[in-house]
């Protein structure tokens, strides 16, 4: 798969700027294809709760953050299987960390709200 393509690329062209850019393109394409082929049974975030929804908005947000964490973990497993060695380790660490952050934010919803308010304040201040 990807490892074979990268091996062939570097064997034929050596380590040049063009071959590094091509390798980066291969890696990004592999990740995009993994995302497009499905999320491993994890459904994307659903619409916000409607008036007939049983539960609070807080429960809905927590559920969405936990779903995001599961989706990131699934994506990390797919990326690890598709990417070679060191690149896979870096992507795996990044996605697992992002999943851990999503779980932490689900458990500490006040921090998520505070982060959103801070991001909005920075955005409006720059405009």
Secondary structure as UniProt FT lines:
FT   HELIX           2..13
FT   HELIX           17..36
FT   TURN            40..41
FT   TURN            51..52
FT   HELIX           57..82
FT   HELIX           85..107
FT   HELIX           109..126
//
